Amino acid sequence: MVKTRKLFGTDGIRGMANRFPMTVEVAQKLGQAAGLRFIQGTHRHSVLLGKDTRLSGYMIECALVSGRCPRPPLPCSPAPCAPIWAS
């Protein structure tokens, strides 16, 4: 039986910066996948990224956007605020 890694938990992707899954490479691939998926259909999709002011949050955000994921239109917002923004 092959063991697979799970990226998404109940609150999205979490982890330490520069360690799987919070690496630039994973964020770019995720941005590419989201970008390809989000351009399908007529609905305008958006991405919600909860982060704080640590440099790693900006690193992940830039990597997502460089992968063609729509830029999050929100200001710096702690992850616990994400459900409020999403509603």
PDB file of N, CA, C and O in Angstrom:
ATOM      1  N   MET A   1       0.835  -1.179   0.000  1.00  0.00           N
ATOM      2  CA  MET A   1       0.000   0.000   0.000  1.00  0.00           C
ATOM      3  C   MET A   1       0.882   1.246   0.000  1.00  0.00           C
ATOM      4  O   MET A   1       1.839   1.342   0.769  1.00  0.00           O
ATOM      5  N   VAL A   2       0.549   2.196  -0.870  1.00  0.00           N
ATOM      6  CA  VAL A   2       1.326   3.419  -0.998  1.00  0.00           C
ATOM      7  C   VAL A   2       0.759   4.480  -0.063  1.00  0.00           C
ATOM      8  O   VAL A   2      -0.442   4.750  -0.067  1.00  0.00           O
ATOM      9  N   LYS A   3       1.634   5.074   0.733  1.00  0.00           N
ATOM     10  CA  LYS A   3       1.213   6.133   1.648  1.00  0.00           C
ATOM     11  C   LYS A   3       1.307   7.469   0.918  1.00  0.00           C
ATOM     12  O   LYS A   3       2.342   7.784   0.330  1.00  0.00           O
ATOM     13  N   THR A   4       0.235   8.252   0.953  1.00  0.00           N
ATOM     14  CA  THR A   4       0.231   9.556   0.304  1.00  0.00           C
ATOM     15  C   THR A   4       0.193  10.656   1.351  1.00  0.00           C
ATOM     16  O   THR A   4      -0.302  10.461   2.461  1.00  0.00           O
ATOM     17  N   ARG A   5       0.719  11.806   0.985  1.00  0.00           N
ATOM     18  CA  ARG A   5       0.706  12.960   1.879  1.00  0.00           C
ATOM     19  C   ARG A   5      -0.537  13.787   1.617  1.00  0.00           C
ATOM     20  O   ARG A   5      -0.970  13.935   0.475  1.00  0.00           O
ATOM     21  N   LYS A   6      -1.095  14.314   2.666  1.00  0.00           N
ATOM     22  CA  LYS A   6      -2.292  15.133   2.579  1.00  0.00           C
ATOM     23  C   LYS A   6      -1.890  16.599   2.716  1.00  0.00           C
ATOM     24  O   LYS A   6      -1.278  16.982   3.713  1.00  0.00           O
ATOM     25  N   LEU A   7      -2.231  17.425   1.717  1.00  0.00           N
ATOM     26  CA  LEU A   7      -1.891  18.844   1.771  1.00  0.00           C
ATOM     27  C   LEU A   7      -2.891  19.652   2.577  1.00  0.00           C
ATOM     28  O   LEU A   7      -2.499  20.460   3.420  1.00  0.00           O
ATOM     29  N   PHE A   8      -4.173  19.447   2.332  1.00  0.00           N
ATOM     30  CA  PHE A   8      -5.200  20.286   2.939  1.00  0.00           C
ATOM     31  C   PHE A   8      -5.756  19.665   4.200  1.00  0.00           C
ATOM     32  O   PHE A   8      -6.171  18.506   4.208  1.00  0.00           O
ATOM     33  N   GLY A   9      -5.760  20.446   5.269  1.00  0.00           N
ATOM     34  CA  GLY A   9      -6.409  20.046   6.509  1.00  0.00           C
ATOM     35  C   GLY A   9      -7.736  20.785   6.607  1.00  0.00           C
ATOM     36  O   GLY A   9      -8.241  21.290   5.604  1.00  0.00           O
ATOM     37  N   THR A  10      -8.293  20.851   7.784  1.00  0.00           N
ATOM     38  CA  THR A  10      -9.579  21.531   7.957  1.00  0.00           C
ATOM     39  C   THR A  10      -9.463  23.036   7.752  1.00  0.00           C
ATOM     40  O   THR A  10     -10.454  23.693   7.436  1.00  0.00           O
ATOM     41  N   ASP A  11      -8.266  23.590   7.929  1.00  0.00           N
ATOM     42  CA  ASP A  11      -8.053  25.031   7.782  1.00  0.00           C
ATOM     43  C   ASP A  11      -7.106  25.364   6.647  1.00  0.00           C
ATOM     44  O   ASP A  11      -6.404  26.373   6.709  1.00  0.00           O
ATOM     45  N   GLY A  12      -7.071  24.546   5.622  1.00  0.00           N
ATOM     46  CA  GLY A  12      -6.186  24.814   4.495  1.00  0.00           C
ATOM     47  C   GLY A  12      -4.846  24.135   4.665  1.00  0.00           C
ATOM     48  O   GLY A  12      -4.752  23.071   5.277  1.00  0.00           O
ATOM     49  N   ILE A  13      -3.809  24.752   4.123  1.00  0.00           N
ATOM     50  CA  ILE A  13      -2.455  24.205   4.200  1.00  0.00           C
ATOM     51  C   ILE A  13      -1.710  24.962   5.285  1.00  0.00           C
ATOM     52  O   ILE A  13      -1.681  26.193   5.287  1.00  0.00           O
ATOM     53  N   ARG A  14      -1.119  24.234   6.192  1.00  0.00           N
ATOM     54  CA  ARG A  14      -0.350  24.853   7.284  1.00  0.00           C
ATOM     55  C   ARG A  14       0.982  24.125   7.434  1.00  0.00           C
ATOM     56  O   ARG A  14       1.130  22.981   7.005  1.00  0.00           O
ATOM     57  N   GLY A  15       1.932  24.794   8.041  1.00  0.00           N
ATOM     58  CA  GLY A  15       3.212  24.165   8.296  1.00  0.00           C
ATOM     59  C   GLY A  15       4.306  25.203   8.483  1.00  0.00           C
ATOM     60  O   GLY A  15       4.059  26.408   8.435  1.00  0.00           O
ATOM     61  N   MET A  16       5.514  24.710   8.697  1.00  0.00           N
ATOM     62  CA  MET A  16       6.668  25.596   8.849  1.00  0.00           C
ATOM     63  C   MET A  16       7.170  26.028   7.479  1.00  0.00           C
ATOM     64  O   MET A  16       7.171  25.242   6.531  1.00  0.00           O
ATOM     65  N   ALA A  17       7.594  27.275   7.383  1.00  0.00           N
ATOM     66  CA  ALA A  17       8.104  27.808   6.128  1.00  0.00           C
ATOM     67  C   ALA A  17       9.339  27.048   5.678  1.00  0.00           C
ATOM     68  O   ALA A  17      10.196  26.684   6.483  1.00  0.00           O
ATOM     69  N   ASN A  18       9.411  26.820   4.385  1.00  0.00           N
ATOM     70  CA  ASN A  18      10.527  26.140   3.725  1.00  0.00           C
ATOM     71  C   ASN A  18      10.655  24.666   4.102  1.00  0.00           C
ATOM     72  O   ASN A  18      11.705  24.056   3.898  1.00  0.00           O
ATOM     73  N   ARG A  19       9.587  24.102   4.650  1.00  0.00           N
ATOM     74  CA  ARG A  19       9.504  22.665   4.892  1.00  0.00           C
ATOM     75  C   ARG A  19       8.202  22.181   4.285  1.00  0.00           C
ATOM     76  O   ARG A  19       7.182  22.864   4.371  1.00  0.00           O
ATOM     77  N   PHE A  20       8.229  21.008   3.670  1.00  0.00           N
ATOM     78  CA  PHE A  20       7.019  20.501   3.037  1.00  0.00           C
ATOM     79  C   PHE A  20       5.877  20.523   4.039  1.00  0.00           C
ATOM     80  O   PHE A  20       6.064  20.073   5.169  1.00  0.00           O
ATOM     81  N   PRO A  21       4.717  21.021   3.681  1.00  0.00           N
ATOM     82  CA  PRO A  21       4.265  21.476   2.363  1.00  0.00           C
ATOM     83  C   PRO A  21       4.368  22.981   2.139  1.00  0.00           C
ATOM     84  O   PRO A  21       3.883  23.474   1.121  1.00  0.00           O
ATOM     85  N   MET A  22       4.968  23.711   3.035  1.00  0.00           N
ATOM     86  CA  MET A  22       5.029  25.176   2.919  1.00  0.00           C
ATOM     87  C   MET A  22       6.301  25.637   2.206  1.00  0.00           C
ATOM     88  O   MET A  22       7.069  26.439   2.737  1.00  0.00           O
ATOM     89  N   THR A  23       6.506  25.123   1.010  1.00  0.00           N
ATOM     90  CA  THR A  23       7.667  25.512   0.219  1.00  0.00           C
ATOM     91  C   THR A  23       7.216  26.343  -0.974  1.00  0.00           C
ATOM     92  O   THR A  23       6.048  26.313  -1.360  1.00  0.00           O
ATOM     93  N   VAL A  24       8.150  27.080  -1.547  1.00  0.00           N
ATOM     94  CA  VAL A  24       7.861  27.875  -2.733  1.00  0.00           C
ATOM     95  C   VAL A  24       7.412  26.968  -3.877  1.00  0.00           C
ATOM     96  O   VAL A  24       6.486  27.308  -4.614  1.00  0.00           O
ATOM     97  N   GLU A  25       8.060  25.829  -4.024  1.00  0.00           N
ATOM     98  CA  GLU A  25       7.723  24.914  -5.120  1.00  0.00           C
ATOM     99  C   GLU A  25       6.289  24.405  -5.019  1.00  0.00           C
ATOM    100  O   GLU A  25       5.572  24.364  -6.019  1.00  0.00           O
ATOM    101  N   VAL A  26       5.872  24.023  -3.830  1.00  0.00           N
ATOM    102  CA  VAL A  26       4.504  23.539  -3.637  1.00  0.00           C
ATOM    103  C   VAL A  26       3.516  24.680  -3.875  1.00  0.00           C
ATOM    104  O   VAL A  26       2.477  24.475  -4.502  1.00  0.00           O
ATOM    105  N   ALA A  27       3.827  25.867  -3.386  1.00  0.00           N
ATOM    106  CA  ALA A  27       2.932  27.011  -3.574  1.00  0.00           C
ATOM    107  C   ALA A  27       2.796  27.371  -5.052  1.00  0.00           C
ATOM    108  O   ALA A  27       1.702  27.708  -5.503  1.00  0.00           O
ATOM    109  N   GLN A  28       3.890  27.305  -5.812  1.00  0.00           N
ATOM    110  CA  GLN A  28       3.818  27.597  -7.240  1.00  0.00           C
ATOM    111  C   GLN A  28       2.966  26.559  -7.966  1.00  0.00           C
ATOM    112  O   GLN A  28       2.146  26.909  -8.815  1.00  0.00           O
ATOM    113  N   LYS A  29       3.159  25.288  -7.633  1.00  0.00           N
ATOM    114  CA  LYS A  29       2.356  24.235  -8.261  1.00  0.00           C
ATOM    115  C   LYS A  29       0.879  24.373  -7.899  1.00  0.00           C
ATOM    116  O   LYS A  29       0.005  24.155  -8.739  1.00  0.00           O
ATOM    117  N   LEU A  30       0.609  24.731  -6.664  1.00  0.00           N
ATOM    118  CA  LEU A  30      -0.765  24.955  -6.238  1.00  0.00           C
ATOM    119  C   LEU A  30      -1.364  26.159  -6.973  1.00  0.00           C
ATOM    120  O   LEU A  30      -2.523  26.124  -7.386  1.00  0.00           O
ATOM    121  N   GLY A  31      -0.572  27.218  -7.132  1.00  0.00           N
ATOM    122  CA  GLY A  31      -1.027  28.389  -7.878  1.00  0.00           C
ATOM    123  C   GLY A  31      -1.312  28.059  -9.330  1.00  0.00           C
ATOM    124  O   GLY A  31      -2.280  28.561  -9.901  1.00  0.00           O
ATOM    125  N   GLN A  32      -0.476  27.215  -9.938  1.00  0.00           N
ATOM    126  CA  GLN A  32      -0.702  26.797 -11.323  1.00  0.00           C
ATOM    127  C   GLN A  32      -1.997  25.997 -11.442  1.00  0.00           C
ATOM    128  O   GLN A  32      -2.805  26.238 -12.339  1.00  0.00           O
ATOM    129  N   ALA A  33      -2.185  25.049 -10.535  1.00  0.00           N
ATOM    130  CA  ALA A  33      -3.390  24.213 -10.567  1.00  0.00           C
ATOM    131  C   ALA A  33      -4.645  25.066 -10.343  1.00  0.00           C
ATOM    132  O   ALA A  33      -5.646  24.902 -11.042  1.00  0.00           O
ATOM    133  N   ALA A  34      -4.584  25.969  -9.373  1.00  0.00           N
ATOM    134  CA  ALA A  34      -5.737  26.830  -9.095  1.00  0.00           C
ATOM    135  C   ALA A  34      -6.002  27.769 -10.266  1.00  0.00           C
ATOM    136  O   ALA A  34      -7.153  27.979 -10.650  1.00  0.00           O
ATOM    137  N   GLY A  35      -4.948  28.328 -10.825  1.00  0.00           N
ATOM    138  CA  GLY A  35      -5.107  29.233 -11.958  1.00  0.00           C
ATOM    139  C   GLY A  35      -5.753  28.553 -13.149  1.00  0.00           C
ATOM    140  O   GLY A  35      -6.632  29.132 -13.787  1.00  0.00           O
ATOM    141  N   LEU A  36      -5.333  27.335 -13.461  1.00  0.00           N
ATOM    142  CA  LEU A  36      -5.931  26.588 -14.573  1.00  0.00           C
ATOM    143  C   LEU A  36      -7.388  26.261 -14.297  1.00  0.00           C
ATOM    144  O   LEU A  36      -8.230  26.342 -15.191  1.00  0.00           O
ATOM    145  N   ARG A  37      -7.678  25.901 -13.083  1.00  0.00           N
ATOM    146  CA  ARG A  37      -9.048  25.545 -12.714  1.00  0.00           C
ATOM    147  C   ARG A  37      -9.951  26.775 -12.681  1.00  0.00           C
ATOM    148  O   ARG A  37     -11.108  26.715 -13.097  1.00  0.00           O
ATOM    149  N   PHE A  38      -9.420  27.882 -12.187  1.00  0.00           N
ATOM    150  CA  PHE A  38     -10.240  29.073 -11.996  1.00  0.00           C
ATOM    151  C   PHE A  38     -10.561  29.814 -13.288  1.00  0.00           C
ATOM    152  O   PHE A  38     -11.485  30.627 -13.311  1.00  0.00           O
ATOM    153  N   ILE A  39      -9.817  29.554 -14.370  1.00  0.00           N
ATOM    154  CA  ILE A  39     -10.130  30.248 -15.631  1.00  0.00           C
ATOM    155  C   ILE A  39     -11.240  29.541 -16.394  1.00  0.00           C
ATOM    156  O   ILE A  39     -11.694  30.046 -17.421  1.00  0.00           O
ATOM    157  N   GLN A  40     -11.682  28.396 -15.922  1.00  0.00           N
ATOM    158  CA  GLN A  40     -12.763  27.669 -16.581  1.00  0.00           C
ATOM    159  C   GLN A  40     -14.106  28.258 -16.179  1.00  0.00           C
ATOM    160  O   GLN A  40     -14.312  28.618 -15.020  1.00  0.00           O
ATOM    161  N   GLY A  41     -15.008  28.354 -17.130  1.00  0.00           N
ATOM    162  CA  GLY A  41     -16.345  28.850 -16.842  1.00  0.00           C
ATOM    163  C   GLY A  41     -16.409  30.370 -16.848  1.00  0.00           C
ATOM    164  O   GLY A  41     -15.428  31.047 -17.155  1.00  0.00           O
ATOM    165  N   THR A  42     -17.574  30.891 -16.505  1.00  0.00           N
ATOM    166  CA  THR A  42     -17.793  32.336 -16.548  1.00  0.00           C
ATOM    167  C   THR A  42     -17.710  32.987 -15.173  1.00  0.00           C
ATOM    168  O   THR A  42     -17.631  34.212 -15.075  1.00  0.00           O
ATOM    169  N   HIS A  43     -17.726  32.188 -14.116  1.00  0.00           N
ATOM    170  CA  HIS A  43     -17.680  32.734 -12.760  1.00  0.00           C
ATOM    171  C   HIS A  43     -16.280  33.253 -12.439  1.00  0.00           C
ATOM    172  O   HIS A  43     -15.288  32.599 -12.761  1.00  0.00           O
ATOM    173  N   ARG A  44     -16.194  34.420 -11.810  1.00  0.00           N
ATOM    174  CA  ARG A  44     -14.889  34.965 -11.403  1.00  0.00           C
ATOM    175  C   ARG A  44     -14.547  34.411 -10.026  1.00  0.00           C
ATOM    176  O   ARG A  44     -15.255  34.667  -9.051  1.00  0.00           O
ATOM    177  N   HIS A  45     -13.485  33.670  -9.953  1.00  0.00           N
ATOM    178  CA  HIS A  45     -13.063  33.056  -8.708  1.00  0.00           C
ATOM    179  C   HIS A  45     -12.088  33.965  -7.973  1.00  0.00           C
ATOM    180  O   HIS A  45     -11.423  34.804  -8.580  1.00  0.00           O
ATOM    181  N   SER A  46     -12.014  33.789  -6.675  1.00  0.00           N
ATOM    182  CA  SER A  46     -11.030  34.526  -5.887  1.00  0.00           C
ATOM    183  C   SER A  46     -10.413  33.570  -4.872  1.00  0.00           C
ATOM    184  O   SER A  46     -10.957  32.504  -4.583  1.00  0.00           O
ATOM    185  N   VAL A  47      -9.278  33.974  -4.346  1.00  0.00           N
ATOM    186  CA  VAL A  47      -8.520  33.157  -3.407  1.00  0.00           C
ATOM    187  C   VAL A  47      -8.432  33.898  -2.091  1.00  0.00           C
ATOM    188  O   VAL A  47      -8.204  35.107  -2.065  1.00  0.00           O
ATOM    189  N   LEU A  48      -8.611  33.181  -1.007  1.00  0.00           N
ATOM    190  CA  LEU A  48      -8.491  33.762   0.323  1.00  0.00           C
ATOM    191  C   LEU A  48      -7.225  33.219   0.969  1.00  0.00           C
ATOM    192  O   LEU A  48      -7.081  32.010   1.144  1.00  0.00           O
ATOM    193  N   LEU A  49      -6.320  34.104   1.319  1.00  0.00           N
ATOM    194  CA  LEU A  49      -5.058  33.716   1.919  1.00  0.00           C
ATOM    195  C   LEU A  49      -4.945  34.375   3.282  1.00  0.00           C
ATOM    196  O   LEU A  49      -4.789  35.592   3.374  1.00  0.00           O
ATOM    197  N   GLY A  50      -5.023  33.584   4.336  1.00  0.00           N
ATOM    198  CA  GLY A  50      -4.838  34.107   5.683  1.00  0.00           C
ATOM    199  C   GLY A  50      -3.365  34.048   6.046  1.00  0.00           C
ATOM    200  O   GLY A  50      -2.735  32.997   5.930  1.00  0.00           O
ATOM    201  N   LYS A  51      -2.817  35.167   6.484  1.00  0.00           N
ATOM    202  CA  LYS A  51      -1.389  35.205   6.830  1.00  0.00           C
ATOM    203  C   LYS A  51      -1.147  36.315   7.831  1.00  0.00           C
ATOM    204  O   LYS A  51      -2.003  37.171   8.056  1.00  0.00           O
ATOM    205  N   ASP A  52       0.033  36.286   8.429  1.00  0.00           N
ATOM    206  CA  ASP A  52       0.434  37.372   9.314  1.00  0.00           C
ATOM    207  C   ASP A  52       1.575  38.131   8.646  1.00  0.00           C
ATOM    208  O   ASP A  52       1.786  37.986   7.442  1.00  0.00           O
ATOM    209  N   THR A  53       2.302  38.925   9.394  1.00  0.00           N
ATOM    210  CA  THR A  53       3.323  39.780   8.786  1.00  0.00           C
ATOM    211  C   THR A  53       4.699  39.127   8.673  1.00  0.00           C
ATOM    212  O   THR A  53       5.662  39.793   8.294  1.00  0.00           O
ATOM    213  N   ARG A  54       4.809  37.844   8.994  1.00  0.00           N
ATOM    214  CA  ARG A  54       6.104  37.188   8.822  1.00  0.00           C
ATOM    215  C   ARG A  54       6.448  37.116   7.338  1.00  0.00           C
ATOM    216  O   ARG A  54       5.556  37.012   6.496  1.00  0.00           O
ATOM    217  N   LEU A  55       7.728  37.171   7.021  1.00  0.00           N
ATOM    218  CA  LEU A  55       8.170  37.137   5.624  1.00  0.00           C
ATOM    219  C   LEU A  55       7.702  35.889   4.894  1.00  0.00           C
ATOM    220  O   LEU A  55       7.475  35.930   3.685  1.00  0.00           O
ATOM    221  N   SER A  56       7.556  34.789   5.602  1.00  0.00           N
ATOM    222  CA  SER A  56       7.146  33.547   4.945  1.00  0.00           C
ATOM    223  C   SER A  56       5.755  33.670   4.323  1.00  0.00           C
ATOM    224  O   SER A  56       5.489  33.046   3.295  1.00  0.00           O
ATOM    225  N   GLY A  57       4.860  34.462   4.924  1.00  0.00           N
ATOM    226  CA  GLY A  57       3.530  34.655   4.350  1.00  0.00           C
ATOM    227  C   GLY A  57       3.597  35.353   3.002  1.00  0.00           C
ATOM    228  O   GLY A  57       2.879  34.991   2.070  1.00  0.00           O
ATOM    229  N   TYR A  58       4.460  36.354   2.903  1.00  0.00           N
ATOM    230  CA  TYR A  58       4.631  37.064   1.642  1.00  0.00           C
ATOM    231  C   TYR A  58       5.314  36.169   0.612  1.00  0.00           C
ATOM    232  O   TYR A  58       5.012  36.252  -0.579  1.00  0.00           O
ATOM    233  N   MET A  59       6.227  35.317   1.060  1.00  0.00           N
ATOM    234  CA  MET A  59       6.894  34.379   0.169  1.00  0.00           C
ATOM    235  C   MET A  59       5.874  33.425  -0.463  1.00  0.00           C
ATOM    236  O   MET A  59       5.895  33.191  -1.672  1.00  0.00           O
ATOM    237  N   ILE A  60       4.985  32.881   0.369  1.00  0.00           N
ATOM    238  CA  ILE A  60       3.977  31.948  -0.129  1.00  0.00           C
ATOM    239  C   ILE A  60       2.993  32.675  -1.049  1.00  0.00           C
ATOM    240  O   ILE A  60       2.611  32.144  -2.092  1.00  0.00           O
ATOM    241  N   GLU A  61       2.583  33.883  -0.669  1.00  0.00           N
ATOM    242  CA  GLU A  61       1.659  34.653  -1.514  1.00  0.00           C
ATOM    243  C   GLU A  61       2.260  34.921  -2.890  1.00  0.00           C
ATOM    244  O   GLU A  61       1.589  34.741  -3.906  1.00  0.00           O
ATOM    245  N   CYS A  62       3.511  35.346  -2.926  1.00  0.00           N
ATOM    246  CA  CYS A  62       4.177  35.615  -4.208  1.00  0.00           C
ATOM    247  C   CYS A  62       4.310  34.357  -5.046  1.00  0.00           C
ATOM    248  O   CYS A  62       4.150  34.401  -6.266  1.00  0.00           O
ATOM    249  N   ALA A  63       4.600  33.241  -4.401  1.00  0.00           N
ATOM    250  CA  ALA A  63       4.720  31.980  -5.126  1.00  0.00           C
ATOM    251  C   ALA A  63       3.378  31.553  -5.715  1.00  0.00           C
ATOM    252  O   ALA A  63       3.330  31.070  -6.846  1.00  0.00           O
ATOM    253  N   LEU A  64       2.289  31.722  -4.968  1.00  0.00           N
ATOM    254  CA  LEU A  64       0.955  31.391  -5.485  1.00  0.00           C
ATOM    255  C   LEU A  64       0.633  32.237  -6.714  1.00  0.00           C
ATOM    256  O   LEU A  64       0.164  31.723  -7.730  1.00  0.00           O
ATOM    257  N   VAL A  65       0.892  33.537  -6.610  1.00  0.00           N
ATOM    258  CA  VAL A  65       0.582  34.446  -7.709  1.00  0.00           C
ATOM    259  C   VAL A  65       1.468  34.158  -8.915  1.00  0.00           C
ATOM    260  O   VAL A  65       1.001  34.233 -10.051  1.00  0.00           O
ATOM    261  N   SER A  66       2.725  33.834  -8.691  1.00  0.00           N
ATOM    262  CA  SER A  66       3.613  33.530  -9.820  1.00  0.00           C
ATOM    263  C   SER A  66       3.168  32.270 -10.552  1.00  0.00           C
ATOM    264  O   SER A  66       3.513  32.071 -11.717  1.00  0.00           O
ATOM    265  N   GLY A  67       2.408  31.426  -9.876  1.00  0.00           N
ATOM    266  CA  GLY A  67       1.856  30.241 -10.524  1.00  0.00           C
ATOM    267  C   GLY A  67       0.554  30.512 -11.244  1.00  0.00           C
ATOM    268  O   GLY A  67      -0.112  29.574 -11.681  1.00  0.00           O
ATOM    269  N   ARG A  68       0.172  31.780 -11.378  1.00  0.00           N
ATOM    270  CA  ARG A  68      -1.038  32.224 -12.077  1.00  0.00           C
ATOM    271  C   ARG A  68      -2.317  32.114 -11.250  1.00  0.00           C
ATOM    272  O   ARG A  68      -3.417  32.134 -11.802  1.00  0.00           O
ATOM    273  N   CYS A  69      -2.181  32.001  -9.963  1.00  0.00           N
ATOM    274  CA  CYS A  69      -3.346  32.003  -9.086  1.00  0.00           C
ATOM    275  C   CYS A  69      -3.800  33.455  -8.942  1.00  0.00           C
ATOM    276  O   CYS A  69      -2.956  34.342  -8.807  1.00  0.00           O
ATOM    277  N   PRO A  70      -5.118  33.727  -8.966  1.00  0.00           N
ATOM    278  CA  PRO A  70      -5.571  35.117  -8.830  1.00  0.00           C
ATOM    279  C   PRO A  70      -5.047  35.747  -7.539  1.00  0.00           C
ATOM    280  O   PRO A  70      -5.071  35.120  -6.480  1.00  0.00           O
ATOM    281  N   ARG A  71      -4.581  36.978  -7.635  1.00  0.00           N
ATOM    282  CA  ARG A  71      -4.022  37.656  -6.459  1.00  0.00           C
ATOM    283  C   ARG A  71      -5.101  37.875  -5.407  1.00  0.00           C
ATOM    284  O   ARG A  71      -6.187  38.368  -5.711  1.00  0.00           O
ATOM    285  N   PRO A  72      -4.794  37.505  -4.170  1.00  0.00           N
ATOM    286  CA  PRO A  72      -5.766  37.744  -3.101  1.00  0.00           C
ATOM    287  C   PRO A  72      -6.030  39.244  -2.941  1.00  0.00           C
ATOM    288  O   PRO A  72      -5.084  40.019  -2.796  1.00  0.00           O
ATOM    289  N   PRO A  73      -7.299  39.664  -2.965  1.00  0.00           N
ATOM    290  CA  PRO A  73      -7.603  41.089  -2.862  1.00  0.00           C
ATOM    291  C   PRO A  73      -7.688  41.583  -1.425  1.00  0.00           C
ATOM    292  O   PRO A  73      -8.156  42.696  -1.187  1.00  0.00           O
ATOM    293  N   LEU A  74      -7.249  40.787  -0.473  1.00  0.00           N
ATOM    294  CA  LEU A  74      -7.399  41.139   0.932  1.00  0.00           C
ATOM    295  C   LEU A  74      -6.106  41.688   1.521  1.00  0.00           C
ATOM    296  O   LEU A  74      -5.018  41.376   1.037  1.00  0.00           O
ATOM    297  N   PRO A  75      -6.222  42.504   2.563  1.00  0.00           N
ATOM    298  CA  PRO A  75      -5.022  42.951   3.268  1.00  0.00           C
ATOM    299  C   PRO A  75      -4.463  41.818   4.114  1.00  0.00           C
ATOM    300  O   PRO A  75      -5.048  40.738   4.184  1.00  0.00           O
ATOM    301  N   CYS A  76      -3.341  42.066   4.750  1.00  0.00           N
ATOM    302  CA  CYS A  76      -2.773  41.080   5.673  1.00  0.00           C
ATOM    303  C   CYS A  76      -3.836  40.725   6.700  1.00  0.00           C
ATOM    304  O   CYS A  76      -4.372  41.602   7.378  1.00  0.00           O
ATOM    305  N   SER A  77      -4.137  39.446   6.811  1.00  0.00           N
ATOM    306  CA  SER A  77      -5.226  39.003   7.676  1.00  0.00           C
ATOM    307  C   SER A  77      -4.846  37.693   8.341  1.00  0.00           C
ATOM    308  O   SER A  77      -4.503  36.734   7.649  1.00  0.00           O
ATOM    309  N   PRO A  78      -4.897  37.624   9.665  1.00  0.00           N
ATOM    310  CA  PRO A  78      -4.560  36.373  10.346  1.00  0.00           C
ATOM    311  C   PRO A  78      -5.476  35.239   9.903  1.00  0.00           C
ATOM    312  O   PRO A  78      -6.645  35.463   9.589  1.00  0.00           O
ATOM    313  N   ALA A  79      -4.947  34.036   9.880  1.00  0.00           N
ATOM    314  CA  ALA A  79      -5.709  32.872   9.431  1.00  0.00           C
ATOM    315  C   ALA A  79      -7.053  32.715  10.152  1.00  0.00           C
ATOM    316  O   ALA A  79      -8.029  32.343   9.501  1.00  0.00           O
ATOM    317  N   PRO A  80      -7.155  32.979  11.461  1.00  0.00           N
ATOM    318  CA  PRO A  80      -8.469  32.825  12.105  1.00  0.00           C
ATOM    319  C   PRO A  80      -9.537  33.772  11.556  1.00  0.00           C
ATOM    320  O   PRO A  80     -10.727  33.535  11.763  1.00  0.00           O
ATOM    321  N   CYS A  81      -9.140  34.836  10.864  1.00  0.00           N
ATOM    322  CA  CYS A  81     -10.113  35.757  10.275  1.00  0.00           C
ATOM    323  C   CYS A  81     -10.634  35.265   8.924  1.00  0.00           C
ATOM    324  O   CYS A  81     -11.611  35.806   8.405  1.00  0.00           O
ATOM    325  N   ALA A  82     -10.005  34.268   8.366  1.00  0.00           N
ATOM    326  CA  ALA A  82     -10.391  33.781   7.032  1.00  0.00           C
ATOM    327  C   ALA A  82     -11.871  33.409   6.935  1.00  0.00           C
ATOM    328  O   ALA A  82     -12.511  33.786   5.953  1.00  0.00           O
ATOM    329  N   PRO A  83     -12.450  32.690   7.901  1.00  0.00           N
ATOM    330  CA  PRO A  83     -13.880  32.378   7.764  1.00  0.00           C
ATOM    331  C   PRO A  83     -14.773  33.610   7.740  1.00  0.00           C
ATOM    332  O   PRO A  83     -15.835  33.590   7.118  1.00  0.00           O
ATOM    333  N   ILE A  84     -14.360  34.677   8.403  1.00  0.00           N
ATOM    334  CA  ILE A  84     -15.145  35.916   8.410  1.00  0.00           C
ATOM    335  C   ILE A  84     -15.093  36.561   7.023  1.00  0.00           C
ATOM    336  O   ILE A  84     -16.119  36.987   6.493  1.00  0.00           O
ATOM    337  N   TRP A  85     -13.897  36.630   6.444  1.00  0.00           N
ATOM    338  CA  TRP A  85     -13.733  37.202   5.106  1.00  0.00           C
ATOM    339  C   TRP A  85     -14.469  36.363   4.070  1.00  0.00           C
ATOM    340  O   TRP A  85     -15.022  36.902   3.112  1.00  0.00           O
ATOM    341  N   ALA A  86     -14.479  35.042   4.258  1.00  0.00           N
ATOM    342  CA  ALA A  86     -15.078  34.137   3.268  1.00  0.00           C
ATOM    343  C   ALA A  86     -16.602  34.203   3.262  1.00  0.00           C
ATOM    344  O   ALA A  86     -17.230  33.864   2.258  1.00  0.00           O
ATOM    345  N   SER A  87     -17.193  34.628   4.349  1.00  0.00           N
ATOM    346  CA  SER A  87     -18.664  34.624   4.409  1.00  0.00           C
ATOM    347  C   SER A  87     -19.277  35.806   3.697  1.00  0.00           C
ATOM    348  O   SER A  87     -20.500  35.939   3.662  1.00  0.00           O
TER     349      SER A  87
END
